[in-house]
Amino acid sequence: MSKSILLQRDPEAPIATLILSNPAKLNALNAAMWRELKSAMTSLHDDESLRCIVIRGAGECFAAGGDVKEFLKLRADFGQARQYHDVWVAEALKSIVACRHPTVAMIAGPCIGGGLEIASCCDLRIAASSARFGAPIMKLGFTMAATELIGLVALAGPAVALEILLEGRLLSAHEAYEKRLLTRVVDDDELERECHAAAMRIASGAPLVARAHKQLVRRLMAEVRALSAAEFHDNFAFLDSEDYREGLNAFLEKRAPQFKGR
């Protein structure tokens, strides 16, 4: 396992902890991390000895979005964008949803963009009161990929998803809880203890029952209509816009973007 996706096993319980680790960039997710996340989740899925998986970020941060600097090289055209989002990111998120073992997101600090997408795919989300949530990509000039938006819409509904995407503001943990993004909010110094307690409660139950309930609940969720080929292509139309290049450049230059709508 690489240094970007770490795995720890509880020596006294059938619980694994998966750690998103890119501390120099607040655990921002790069392409390698998305691929490694899928590999790690697939391995954990196949482990019959497990009963629960806790997903967290290294240090006092869950994940502050994607590695924007990388987009200039790995997401420069439609082919690259499709590879990046429809393969690397989408498959990683699917691996969390499809995992037979219940998952608990332990959220401290920023849970932004890709971090919010990962948390949305977990079965439970427990956050520290100082955590922050959002996806301010409207300031960067690009859209959230449809395959990544599914989890957020299913979790919080269309109104909250649009509020997050259109306004681009960050939500406090308590506001995120009120908007159904979170299972519960605890004091910062209680986060690890509460997540471990939740994982232990899950692990103490019948594993076949937990797996069946997870599968049934997912199956009973509203079906998402498949996008047409044209709609899928339009999802990445931002790649050809001046605003997209302006958004990335402004972010990297640490200035306010000047969008022109073209």
Secondary structure, DSSP 8 states (H G I E B T S, - for coil): --SSEEEEE-TTSSEEEEEE--GGGTT-B-HHHHHHHHHHHHHHHT-TT--EEEEEESTT-SEESB-HHHHHHHSSSHHHHIIIIIIIIHHHHHHHHH-SS-EEEEE-SEEETHHHHHHHHSSEEEEETT-EEE--GGGTT----HHHHHHHHHHHHHHHHHHHHHH---EEHHHHHHTTS-SEEE-GGGHHHHHHHHHHHHHHS-HHHHHHHHHHHHHHS-------HHHHHHTTGGGG-HHHHHHHHHHHHTS-------
